[in-house]
């Protein structure tokens, strides 16, 4: 990765630029709106930006997820979503840096694991495995290999199984 790229926590001054990154990366406003709404209703969350030459070029967001078999918000599991990098900076390690720093900070926050709905060719390089290996299933109708999980602590998913539920705000982009 370019050594001139900085990864840091998002601040309120970044919100407009983060929205623009999502709009440009996804070609629609849904993910940008999702992030804006999640900031208002989810706590705790982790939001990081990638910056090059004072411009935000990437963003990643983590929020707690629930397991249908457990009390809400007690799982210690975070969901990675969404993540976006401007097309000019893709395939240059920006997404990798955002994910690595996000996983490190999630672990530092006390999270035991992270789930992601994403490309099965991309996320295993970070340690993600199909979530069915842990007995976890997505609430969304997605191919099983696209829903993945990763333990941040040894045996972080022991005793956890069932349906993974994201915050209800996520339904806005899945319907």
C-alpha positions in Angstrom: 0.0 0.0 0.0 1.0 3.6 -0.7 2.8 4.9 2.5 1.1 8.2 1.9 -2.3 6.7 2.8 -3.5 7.3 6.4 -6.1 5.2 8.1 -7.9 6.9 11.0 -11.2 7.0 12.8 -13.9 9.0 11.0 -14.8 12.4 12.5 -18.1 14.4 11.9 -16.2 16.7 9.4 -15.7 13.6 7.2 -19.4 12.6 6.8 -20.0 14.4 3.5 -16.9 13.0 1.9 -17.7 9.5 3.2 -21.1 9.7 1.6 -19.5 10.7 -1.7 -17.1 7.8 -1.6 -20.0 5.4 -1.1 -22.1 7.0 -3.9 -19.2 6.9 -6.3 -18.0 3.4 -5.4 -21.5 1.8 -5.5 -23.1 4.0 -8.2 -26.1 4.7 -5.9 -27.0 6.5 -2.7 -28.2 3.4 -0.7 -24.9 2.6 1.1 -24.2 6.3 1.8 -27.7 6.6 3.3 -27.2 3.4 5.3 -24.0 4.8 6.9 -25.7 8.1 7.7 -28.6 6.3 9.4 -26.5 3.8 11.3 -24.4 6.6 12.8 -27.7 7.9 14.4 -29.0 4.7 15.8 -26.1 2.3 16.5 -23.7 2.4 19.5 -21.0 1.3 19.6 -19.8 1.3 16.0 -16.4 1.6 14.3 -16.0 3.9 11.3 -12.6 4.4 9.6 -11.5 6.4 6.7 -8.5 6.1 4.3 -7.0 9.5 3.4 -4.5 10.4 0.7 -3.4 14.0 0.2 -6.1 15.3 2.5 -8.8 13.5 0.4 -11.0 10.7 1.8 -10.6 7.8 -0.7 -12.0 4.9 1.3 -14.3 4.0 4.2 -15.2 1.0 6.3 -18.0 0.6 8.9 -18.5 -2.0 11.6 -21.7 -2.4 13.7 -22.8 -5.0 16.3 -24.9 -7.9 15.1 -27.4 -10.0 17.0 -27.8 -13.8 17.0 -31.4 -15.0 17.1 -30.4 -17.4 19.8 -29.0 -14.7 22.2 -30.1 -11.5 23.8 -29.7 -8.5 21.5 -26.4 -6.8 21.4 -24.7 -9.3 23.7 -23.0 -11.4 21.1 -19.6 -9.6 21.0 -19.8 -10.0 17.2 -19.5 -7.1 14.7 -20.6 -6.9 11.1 -18.3 -5.4 8.5 -20.5 -3.3 6.2 -20.3 -1.3 4.1 -16.8 -0.8 2.8 -16.0 1.4 -0.2 -12.8 2.6 -2.0 -12.8 5.1 -4.8 -12.2 3.3 -8.1 -9.0 5.2 -8.8 -7.5 3.7 -5.6 -8.9 0.2 -5.8 -6.4 -2.7 -6.1 -3.8 -0.7 -4.3 -4.1 -2.1 -0.8 -6.5 0.6 0.5 -9.3 -1.9 1.3 -6.8 -4.3 2.8 -5.5 -1.5 5.1 -9.0 -0.5 6.1 -10.0 -4.1 6.9 -6.8 -4.9 8.8 -7.0 -1.8 11.0 -10.8 -2.3 11.5 -10.3 -5.9 12.6 -7.5 -4.8 15.0 -9.7 -2.1 16.5 -12.7 -4.4 16.8 -10.6 -6.8 18.8 -9.3 -3.9 20.9 -12.9 -2.9 21.6 -13.6 -6.4 22.9 -15.3 -7.9 19.9 -14.8 -11.7 19.7 -15.6 -12.1 16.0 -16.6 -10.3 12.8 -19.0 -11.4 10.1 -19.1 -10.1 6.5 -21.3 -10.6 3.5 -18.9 -10.2 0.6 -16.8 -11.7 -2.1 -15.6 -15.2 -1.2 -12.4 -14.7 -3.2 -11.4 -11.6 -1.3 -12.2 -11.9 2.5 -10.5 -15.3 3.2 -7.1 -13.6 2.9 -7.9 -11.9 6.2 -8.9 -15.1 8.0 -12.6 -15.2 7.1 -14.2 -18.6 6.6 -17.7 -19.5 5.4 -19.9 -18.8 8.5 -21.6 -22.2 8.2 -18.4 -23.6 9.6 -19.3 -21.9 12.8 -23.0 -22.7 12.6 -23.9 -19.1 11.7 -26.3 -18.2 9.0 -27.3 -14.9 7.3 -30.7 -13.5 7.7 -30.5 -12.6 3.9 -30.9 -15.0 1.1 -27.3 -15.2 -0.1 -25.0 -18.0 -1.3 -23.5 -19.7 1.8 -19.9 -19.0 0.6 -20.6 -15.3 0.5 -21.5 -15.0 4.2 -18.3 -15.4 6.2 -17.1 -15.1 9.8 -13.7 -14.6 11.5 -12.8 -15.1 15.2 -10.8 -12.3 16.7 -10.1 -14.2 19.8 -9.4 -17.9 20.2 -12.7 -19.7 20.4 -14.5 -16.4 20.0 -17.5 -18.1 18.3 -17.6 -21.1 20.6 -21.2 -21.6 21.8 -22.5 -19.1 19.3 -24.7 -20.3 16.4 -27.9 -19.5 14.6 -29.2 -16.7 12.5 -27.1 -13.5 12.4 -29.3 -10.4 12.3 -28.0 -7.0 11.3 -29.5 -3.7 12.6 -33.0 -3.2 11.0 -31.6 -0.2 9.1 -29.8 -2.6 6.8 -33.1 -3.8 5.3 -33.3 -0.5 3.3 -30.6 -1.7 0.9 -31.8 -5.4 0.7 -35.4 -4.7 -0.3 
